[in-house]
Amino acid sequence: MMKYFASRHVKLVILILIFTLASSILSTSCSKDQSATDQSATSDNQLSGNQPATGDNSAEPREPYEIKMWVFPLGDSAKQKEIFDGIVKDFEAQNSNVTVNIQTMPWSNREQKLMTALAAHRGPDTVYMNTDILLQFAYNNMVLPLDEYITEEQKNDFFEQSFKVNSYEGKVYGLPVLQEMMTYIYNLDILKEIGLDEGTLPSTFDEFETMLKNLKAKGKTGFSMDLAGSLRVSGYYAQLWSEGGAPFSPDGKVTINDAINIKVLERIKRWYKAGYLPQDAVTMNDNASLGKFLAGDVASHYISAGNLVTEDLKNVKFNWAIGPILKGAAGGKADYAIGSFCITKDSKDPALVYKFLDLFTNKENLTAINKFSGYLPPRKSIPNIFEDVKGYDAVLGQLDCAYSEPSHPAERQVMSSIIAAIQAALTESKTPEQALGDAAKDAEDTLQKYKDIKDAQQ
């Protein structure tokens, strides 16, 4: 499973670091002679720096400036370095007295490392973030809103959803660089045994459950679903959204124990108990679940579109096809995520940094970045760059089903509570209603901690 979708459980140390940073922000905001770095974190409209912020991104440095950027491995490291170095070379040639220092960081513990750096006022100017992490940092005033820099060309060319999922309280905090979507994939050789082919794949969850039942009657496992990893990767959230549910209400209240959430968990429990899922699904992570499909052990899987580009599917021994996005009571919805660059509160010249990001995310550069990394470019003007990849046309046709909201800065922590509830329900230590009720209490405690942090920053 591609790293972009591989959310991990956030440890208690994150909350400790957030509280530490909140205290730092609170104490520095009481000083009248703040540094430019501190000022950039305390006002949405005062973006401090060597030049005033301008909407046309025309800022030039008055003195030498080094833009520090943190990135993460998106694919082949040599190819990534080649592309990024080329962008830096072009920018430095166009902007005298400016250098760009790109540091490639490991994926592991990235939130903690960035929080620690920002707490010490040693953070980068700009950093790559996935949406769920971005919301945490926006909530805690660690990244800056970008609305005054975003051009009309960008508003018209980037997919509307890509800005929408990067927004918090009506402001945009990330400039998209790549997008990803999940979809359903089927082993046609197994489905042939129950009379299904590429033209008769299920389009609703009711039809899908009928397929699972018929496969079980033939001694086949129908769906590879990991229930110990990300709920976005497993398809749990997709089922929830398609039935009209969500972990949070639009106004940020916890809803994980409402009737729709209980319905979805009862369905998954029914599938698990009936043997429609692998019996180790309750402990499987993302990669293990995909592995079962690639090995031909299960008939279907909820897959990242990025996996279509890898060698994995080129080497399988069976025929496969992408199926429709399954519909529930609220239609069909599939997980959609964005990778973006944010500007941190430590940047002394955010206008200049955005000028660099503007170049970084132009049509030519995004084509190169997404081509090597296997993701979907977030600009509408970029055509299908994977015409030769089986299944990609089908995914592009499903973008109107892309969904990723309502989200919340505490989503990752709350997801851990939901995963625990799923495991309790499937192992029958609790009923689905009891398990989700307990998870809701944990989630409300987590949200209260976030509120306390926010209140401390006022």
C-alpha positions as a printed NumPy array, in Angstrom:
array([[  0.   ,   0.   ,   0.   ],
       [  1.347,   3.387,  -0.953],
       [  2.618,   5.467,   1.924],
       [  0.346,   8.392,   1.11 ],
       [ -2.732,   6.545,   2.345],
       [ -1.021,   4.649,   5.159],
       [ -2.235,   6.586,   8.211],
       [ -0.72 ,   5.451,  11.473],
       [ -1.939,   5.63 ,  15.022],
       [ -0.711,   8.787,  16.734],
       [  0.876,   8.24 ,  20.111],
       [  0.291,  10.242,  23.242],
       [  3.537,  12.078,  22.613],
       [  1.813,  14.058,  19.845],
       [ -0.661,  15.576,  22.287],
       [  2.196,  16.319,  24.68 ],
       [  4.092,  18.094,  21.924],
       [  0.973,  20.006,  20.906],
       [  0.461,  21.198,  24.488],
       [  4.142,  22.205,  24.617],
       [  3.836,  24.151,  21.393],
       [  0.574,  25.761,  22.518],
       [  2.273,  26.983,  25.668],
       [  5.121,  28.372,  23.6  ],
       [  2.74 ,  30.23 ,  21.302],
       [  0.771,  31.59 ,  24.265],
       [  3.825,  32.904,  26.037],
       [  5.369,  34.525,  22.982],
       [  2.105,  36.195,  21.998],
       [  2.245,  38.218,  25.243],
       [  5.448,  39.939,  24.164],
       [  5.217,  43.234,  22.27 ],
       [  8.583,  42.77 ,  20.584],
       [  7.908,  39.424,  18.921],
       [ 10.243,  38.175,  16.251],
       [  8.984,  37.942,  12.667],
       [  8.747,  34.193,  13.107],
       [  6.347,  34.511,  16.043],
       [  4.259,  37.148,  14.288],
       [  3.595,  34.826,  11.364],
       [  1.796,  32.411,  13.683],
       [ -0.5  ,  34.92 ,  15.361],
       [ -2.349,  36.58 ,  12.512],
       [ -4.153,  35.261,   9.46 ],
       [ -3.713,  38.563,   7.601],
       [ -0.232,  39.65 ,   8.766],
       [  2.184,  37.423,   6.867],
       [  5.522,  38.828,   7.975],
       [  8.697,  38.68 ,   5.943],
       [ 11.308,  40.56 ,   3.983],
       [  8.621,  41.719,   1.564],
       [  4.921,  42.513,   2.075],
       [  2.631,  39.681,   1.015],
       [  1.197,  40.31 ,  -2.445],
       [ -1.579,  38.513,  -4.272],
       [  0.412,  38.296,  -7.536],
       [  3.302,  36.412,  -5.89 ],
       [  5.762,  39.08 ,  -7.065],
       [  7.751,  39.348,  -3.836],
       [ 11.524,  39.595,  -4.152],
       [ 13.92 ,  39.206,  -1.197],
       [ 15.759,  42.307,   0.012],
       [ 18.628,  40.169,   1.277],
       [ 19.845,  36.59 ,   0.785],
       [ 17.247,  34.045,   1.857],
       [ 17.253,  30.261,   2.112],
       [ 13.931,  28.481,   1.623],
       [ 13.896,  25.295,   3.672],
       [ 11.583,  22.582,   2.388],
       [ 10.797,  19.189,   3.948],
       [  9.672,  16.451,   1.587],
       [  9.173,  12.698,   1.928],
       [  9.903,   9.767,  -0.403],
       [  7.162,   9.625,  -3.041],
       [  8.768,   6.956,  -5.203],
       [ 12.154,   6.268,  -6.727],
       [ 14.549,   8.445,  -4.72 ],
       [ 16.925,   9.159,  -7.614],
       [ 14.087,  10.247,  -9.897],
       [ 12.557,  12.388,  -7.162],
       [ 15.893,  14.13 ,  -6.577],
       [ 16.35 ,  14.726, -10.301],
       [ 12.925,  16.366, -10.671],
       [ 13.124,  18.424,  -7.49 ],
       [ 16.672,  19.594,  -8.209],
       [ 15.526,  20.774, -11.632],
       [ 12.735,  22.844, -10.106],
       [ 15.149,  24.371,  -7.597],
       [ 17.625,  25.226, -10.35 ],
       [ 14.922,  27.038, -12.338],
       [ 13.71 ,  28.995,  -9.308],
       [ 17.165,  30.051,  -8.161],
       [ 17.977,  31.208, -11.693],
       [ 14.88 ,  33.437, -11.664],
       [ 15.39 ,  34.803,  -8.133],
       [ 18.743,  36.308,  -7.173],
       [ 20.023,  35.869,  -3.62 ],
       [ 17.62 ,  32.979,  -3.026],
       [ 18.614,  29.369,  -2.382],
       [ 16.355,  26.396,  -1.788],
       [ 17.368,  23.629,   0.592],
       [ 15.223,  20.502,   0.13 ],
       [ 15.544,  17.888,   2.859],
       [ 14.044,  14.444,   2.284],
       [ 12.729,  13.189,   5.613],
       [ 11.586,   9.678,   6.588],
       [  7.842,   9.031,   6.831],
       [  8.073,   7.627,  10.343],
       [  7.271,  10.02 ,  13.211],
       [  6.959,  12.929,  10.807],
       [  4.296,  14.745,  12.848],
       [  6.357,  14.598,  16.024],
       [  9.512,  15.78 ,  14.264],
       [  7.767,  18.749,  12.701],
       [  6.014,  19.714,  15.935],
       [  9.307,  19.576,  17.797],
       [ 11.065,  21.703,  15.171],
       [  8.294,  24.312,  15.154],
       [  8.171,  24.427,  18.951],
       [ 11.876,  25.307,  18.889],
       [ 11.346,  27.816,  16.018],
       [ 13.592,  25.696,  13.804],
       [ 10.975,  24.415,  11.406],
       [ 11.136,  24.497,   7.597],
       [  9.518,  27.234,   5.52 ],
       [  7.383,  24.697,   3.703],
       [  6.554,  21.024,   4.185],
       [  4.638,  18.278,   2.417],
       [  1.529,  17.172,   4.324],
       [ -1.395,  14.822,   3.877],
       [ -4.792,  16.335,   4.641],
       [ -5.371,  14.71 ,   8.028],
       [ -2.006,  15.954,   9.305],
       [ -2.513,  19.358,   7.706],
       [ -5.728,  19.881,   9.678],
       [ -3.93 ,  19.191,  12.958],
       [ -1.32 ,  21.839,  12.19 ],
       [ -3.875,  24.355,  10.915],
       [ -5.925,  23.865,  14.077],
       [ -2.879,  24.707,  16.185],
       [ -1.788,  27.728,  14.098],
       [  1.398,  26.019,  12.966],
       [  0.778,  26.607,   9.252],
       [ -0.41 ,  29.737,   7.447],
       [ -3.54 ,  30.263,   5.325],
       [ -2.745,  30.68 ,   1.632],
       [ -5.903,  32.367,   0.345],
       [ -4.319,  35.742,  -0.438],
       [ -1.684,  34.054,  -2.61 ],
       [ -3.859,  31.619,  -4.571],
       [ -4.266,  32.927,  -8.116],
       [ -7.354,  32.818, -10.333],
       [ -5.502,  30.432, -12.636],
       [ -4.971,  28.044,  -9.747],
       [ -8.576,  28.323,  -8.584],
       [ -9.797,  27.47 , -12.079],
       [ -7.351,  24.666, -12.84 ],
       [ -6.983,  22.733,  -9.584],
       [ -9.851,  20.374,  -8.835],
       [-12.264,  22.152,  -6.513],
       [-12.225,  19.205,  -4.114],
       [ -8.443,  19.484,  -3.757],
       [ -8.757,  22.927,  -2.17 ],
       [-11.866,  21.982,  -0.229],
       [-10.22 ,  19.132,   1.677],
       [ -7.247,  21.391,   2.477],
       [ -9.467,  23.962,   4.148],
       [-10.038,  24.636,   7.814],
       [-12.609,  27.158,   9.049],
       [-13.027,  28.487,   5.525],
       [ -9.346,  29.057,   4.758],
       [ -7.029,  27.045,   2.495],
       [ -3.809,  25.78 ,   4.081],
       [ -2.262,  23.597,   1.407],
       [ -1.3  ,  23.913,  -2.27 ],
       [ -2.013,  20.504,  -3.861],
       [  0.782,  18.53 ,  -5.465],
       [ -0.84 ,  15.114,  -5.875],
       [ -4.18 ,  13.404,  -5.351],
       [ -5.187,   9.82 ,  -4.711],
       [ -8.396,   7.832,  -4.844],
       [ -9.485,   4.392,  -3.728],
       [-11.601,   2.045,  -5.842],
       [-12.822,  -1.571,  -6.036],
       [-10.901,  -4.283,  -7.89 ],
       [-12.055,  -7.814,  -8.713],
       [-10.473, -11.159,  -9.584],
       [-12.48 , -12.088, -12.678],
       [-11.259, -15.693, -12.677],
       [-12.838, -16.297,  -9.263],
       [-16.03 , -14.4  , -10.123],
       [-16.478, -16.555, -13.202],
       [-17.367, -19.41 , -10.844],
       [-20.551, -17.579,  -9.775],
       [-21.466, -16.29 , -13.218],
       [-20.106, -12.738, -12.936],
       [-17.88 , -10.962, -15.426],
       [-16.543,  -7.454, -16.004],
       [-19.93 ,  -6.294, -17.276],
       [-21.93 ,  -7.61 , -14.318],
       [-19.868,  -6.488, -11.336],
       [-21.855,  -5.283,  -8.305],
       [-22.757,  -1.591,  -8.151],
       [-24.441,  -1.466,  -4.707],
       [-23.547,  -2.832,  -1.288],
       [-26.603,  -5.091,  -1.421],
       [-25.379,  -6.599,  -4.708],
       [-21.885,  -6.839,  -3.251],
       [-23.145,  -8.79 ,  -0.23 ],
       [-25.026, -11.157,  -2.543],
       [-21.766, -11.708,  -4.426],
       [-19.967, -12.463,  -1.145],
       [-22.665, -14.964,  -0.147],
       [-22.488, -16.767,  -3.493],
       [-18.701, -16.923,  -3.34 ],
       [-18.833, -18.394,   0.154],
       [-21.126, -21.122,  -1.138],
       [-18.325, -21.999,  -3.569],
       [-15.758, -22.033,  -0.77 ],
       [-14.223, -18.714,  -1.797],
       [-13.332, -15.695,   0.343],
       [-15.014, -12.677,  -1.192],
       [-13.366,  -9.506,   0.131],
       [ -9.943,  -8.684,   1.551],
       [-10.522,  -6.028,   4.198],
       [ -7.922,  -5.008,   6.77 ],
       [ -9.565,  -3.918,   9.997],
       [ -6.468,  -3.057,  12.04 ],
       [ -5.19 ,  -0.332,   9.728],
       [ -6.491,   2.916,   8.293],
       [-10.274,   3.071,   7.954],
       [ -9.76 ,   5.057,   4.767],
       [ -7.685,   2.282,   3.242],
       [ -9.907,  -0.572,   4.389],
       [-13.049,   0.941,   2.885],
       [-14.822,   1.323,   6.226],
       [-15.24 ,   5.067,   5.784],
       [-16.38 ,   4.579,   2.184],
       [-19.205,   2.356,   3.414],
       [-20.073,   4.855,   6.118],
       [-20.155,   7.828,   3.74 ],
       [-22.141,   5.909,   1.135],
       [-24.84 ,   5.244,   3.71 ],
       [-24.964,   8.925,   4.689],
       [-22.867,   8.634,   7.847],
       [-19.565,  10.074,   9.054],
       [-17.353,  10.017,  12.163],
       [-18.104,  13.709,  12.698],
       [-21.041,  15.969,  11.941],
       [-20.411,  19.059,   9.768],
       [-20.196,  21.178,  12.923],
       [-17.527,  18.903,  14.428],
       [-19.588,  16.803,  16.843],
       [-18.833,  13.101,  17.352],
       [-21.323,  10.872,  15.513],
       [-19.555,   7.514,  15.533],
       [-22.266,   5.872,  17.651],
       [-25.297,   7.004,  15.642],
       [-27.639,   4.621,  13.808],
       [-25.733,   4.728,  10.51 ],
       [-22.375,   3.976,  12.131],
       [-23.935,   1.063,  14.009],
       [-25.533,  -0.237,  10.777],
       [-22.173,  -0.277,   8.968],
       [-20.35 ,  -2.011,  11.829],
       [-23.132,  -4.615,  12.093],
       [-22.787,  -5.271,   8.345],
       [-19.037,  -5.786,   8.597],
       [-19.485,  -8.037,  11.612],
       [-22.018, -10.059,   9.615],
       [-19.53 , -10.429,   6.763],
       [-16.768, -11.458,   9.138],
       [-18.858, -14.022,  11.003],
       [-20.167, -15.496,   7.741],
       [-16.621, -16.021,   6.459],
       [-16.884, -13.496,   3.656],
       [-13.689, -11.836,   4.923],
       [-10.362, -13.484,   5.83 ],
       [-10.492, -14.651,   9.431],
       [ -7.347, -12.651,  10.212],
       [ -8.953,  -9.459,   8.851],
       [ -9.373,  -8.185,  12.396],
       [ -5.594,  -8.014,  12.821],
       [ -4.505,  -7.302,   9.234],
       [ -2.81 ,  -4.085,   8.199],
       [ -2.97 ,  -2.439,   4.791],
       [ -0.188,  -4.332,   3.023],
       [ -1.335,  -7.76 ,   4.24 ],
       [ -4.821,  -7.168,   2.878],
       [ -3.555,  -6.194,  -0.564],
       [ -1.216,  -9.179,  -0.517],
       [ -4.107, -11.606,  -0.202],
       [ -5.727, -10.169,  -3.304],
       [ -2.487, -10.192,  -5.299],
       [ -1.94 , -13.814,  -4.317],
       [ -5.352, -14.739,  -5.737],
       [ -6.727, -15.767,  -2.345],
       [ -9.725, -13.411,  -2.356],
       [-12.127, -12.193,  -5.015],
       [-12.118,  -8.438,  -4.378],
       [-10.292,  -5.619,  -2.667],
       [-10.56 ,  -1.863,  -2.011],
       [ -7.413,  -0.595,  -3.674],
       [ -5.408,   2.588,  -4.03 ],
       [ -5.334,   3.815,  -7.62 ],
       [ -1.597,   4.243,  -7.198],
       [ -1.205,   0.475,  -6.956],
       [ -2.311,   0.189, -10.586],
       [  0.975,   1.795, -11.621],
       [  3.239,  -0.51 ,  -9.612],
       [  4.612,  -3.835, -10.753],
       [  2.297,  -5.714,  -8.379],
       [ -0.685,  -6.081, -10.705],
       [  1.503,  -6.676, -13.739],
       [  2.73 ,  -9.894, -12.171],
       [ -0.546, -11.451, -10.999],
       [ -1.65 , -14.749, -12.528],
       [ -5.331, -13.877, -12.968],
       [ -7.579, -11.538, -14.939],
       [ -8.811,  -8.502, -13.047],
       [-10.958,  -5.418, -13.539],
       [-11.893,  -2.193, -11.755],
       [-15.536,  -2.16 , -10.666],
       [-18.033,   0.622,  -9.952],
       [-17.917,   2.655,  -6.747],
       [-20.452,   0.811,  -4.585],
       [-23.616,   2.723,  -3.722],
       [-25.473,   2.851,  -0.434],
       [-28.442,   4.9  ,   0.711],
       [-26.524,   8.145,   0.014],
       [-24.967,   7.11 ,  -3.294],
       [-21.445,   5.97 ,  -4.042],
       [-18.457,   7.551,  -2.309],
       [-14.801,   6.565,  -2.268],
       [-11.873,   7.811,  -0.22 ],
       [-10.003,  10.72 ,  -1.737],
       [ -6.885,  12.333,  -0.365],
       [ -4.54 ,  15.159,  -1.265],
       [ -0.828,  15.639,  -0.725],
       [  0.044,  19.33 ,  -0.47 ],
       [  2.688,  21.81 ,   0.495],
       [  2.019,  24.107,   3.434],
       [  3.868,  27.177,   4.636],
       [  4.77 ,  26.997,   8.306],
       [  4.593,  29.683,  10.948],
       [  8.416,  29.728,  11.024],
       [  8.733,  31.147,   7.512],
       [ 10.059,  34.723,   7.537],
       [  9.018,  35.319,   3.919],
       [  5.833,  33.366,   3.107],
       [  5.195,  35.385,  -0.07 ],
       [  8.554,  34.285,  -1.476],
       [  7.944,  30.7  ,  -0.38 ],
       [  4.578,  30.67 ,  -2.121],
       [  6.256,  31.969,  -5.26 ],
       [  8.462,  28.869,  -5.146],
       [  5.449,  26.614,  -4.544],
       [  3.674,  28.244,  -7.481],
       [  6.523,  27.102,  -9.73 ],
       [  6.709,  23.721,  -8.011],
       [  3.041,  23.004,  -8.77 ],
       [  2.762,  24.301, -12.322],
       [  1.436,  22.001, -15.038],
       [  4.844,  20.837, -16.264],
       [  6.239,  20.032, -12.833],
       [  3.107,  18.324, -11.52 ],
       [  3.053,  16.138, -14.614],
       [  6.614,  15.01 , -13.9  ],
       [  6.048,  14.535, -10.159],
       [  2.87 ,  12.488, -10.528],
       [  4.201,  10.462, -13.434],
       [  7.132,   9.137, -11.428],
       [  5.209,   8.722,  -8.166],
       [  2.085,   7.107,  -9.611],
       [ -0.494,   9.58 ,  -8.34 ],
       [ -3.225,  11.619, -10.005],
       [ -2.293,  15.219, -10.88 ],
       [ -4.623,  17.67 ,  -9.081],
       [ -4.832,  20.021, -12.108],
       [ -7.69 ,  19.593, -14.586],
       [ -5.51 ,  20.741, -17.489],
       [ -3.231,  17.712, -17.129],
       [ -4.555,  14.797, -19.237],
       [ -4.378,  11.127, -18.286],
       [ -0.647,  10.558, -17.829],
       [ -1.172,   6.814, -17.43 ],
       [ -2.966,   5.94 , -20.662],
       [ -0.941,   2.76 , -20.919],
       [ -1.894,   1.593, -17.398],
       [ -4.797,  -0.814, -17.185],
       [ -7.69 ,   0.438, -15.073],
       [ -6.655,   4.091, -14.872],
       [ -9.324,   5.33 , -17.261],
       [-11.925,   3.72 , -14.997],
       [-10.52 ,   5.512, -11.94 ],
       [-10.541,   8.882, -13.692],
       [-14.188,   8.289, -14.523],
       [-14.935,   7.819, -10.821],
       [-13.532,  11.142,  -9.581],
       [-17.054,  12.488,  -9.146],
       [-17.405,   9.926,  -6.33 ],
       [-14.309,  11.251,  -4.535],
       [-15.071,  12.115,  -0.925],
       [-13.072,  13.061,   2.131],
       [-15.262,  14.911,   4.62 ],
       [-16.358,  16.058,   7.051],
       [-12.95 ,  15.747,   8.62 ],
       [-11.504,  17.043,  11.849],
       [ -8.018,  17.83 ,  13.188],
       [ -8.445,  14.949,  15.66 ],
       [ -9.423,  12.422,  12.991],
       [ -6.35 ,  10.221,  13.404],
       [ -6.771,   9.929,  17.141],
       [-10.509,   9.27 ,  16.828],
       [ -9.826,   6.671,  14.141],
       [ -7.837,   4.684,  16.713],
       [-10.925,   4.584,  18.945],
       [-13.094,   3.373,  16.057],
       [-10.599,   0.647,  15.142],
       [-10.67 ,  -0.574,  18.742],
       [-14.482,  -0.625,  18.566],
       [-14.444,  -2.663,  15.346],
       [-12.109,  -5.229,  16.87 ],
       [-14.212,  -5.452,  20.039],
       [-17.366,  -6.004,  18.006],
       [-15.866,  -8.604,  15.669],
       [-14.363, -10.587,  18.555],
       [-17.725, -10.259,  20.367],
       [-16.301,  -8.777,  23.54 ],
       [-18.873,  -6.004,  22.974],
       [-21.907,  -5.483,  20.795],
       [-21.472,  -3.006,  17.931],
       [-23.643,  -0.523,  19.818],
       [-21.625,  -0.884,  23.034],
       [-18.291,  -0.73 ,  21.219],
       [-19.16 ,   2.424,  19.295],
       [-20.687,   3.998,  22.397],
       [-17.407,   3.546,  24.268],
       [-15.473,   4.815,  21.242],
       [-17.671,   7.916,  21.158],
       [-16.81 ,   8.679,  24.791],
       [-13.099,   8.355,  24.007],
       [-13.522,  10.567,  20.948],
       [-15.307,  13.254,  22.941],
       [-12.452,  13.232,  25.466],
       [ -9.994,  13.679,  22.59 ],
       [-11.971,  16.569,  21.137],
       [-12.071,  18.219,  24.558],
       [ -8.269,  18.064,  24.704],
       [ -8.121,  19.76 ,  21.314],
       [-10.527,  22.435,  22.548],
       [ -8.335,  23.006,  25.602],
       [ -5.346,  23.522,  23.313],
       [ -7.268,  25.995,  21.202],
       [ -8.494,  27.887,  24.245],
       [ -4.899,  28.142,  25.526],
       [ -3.897,  29.868,  22.293],
       [ -6.547,  32.601,  22.515]])
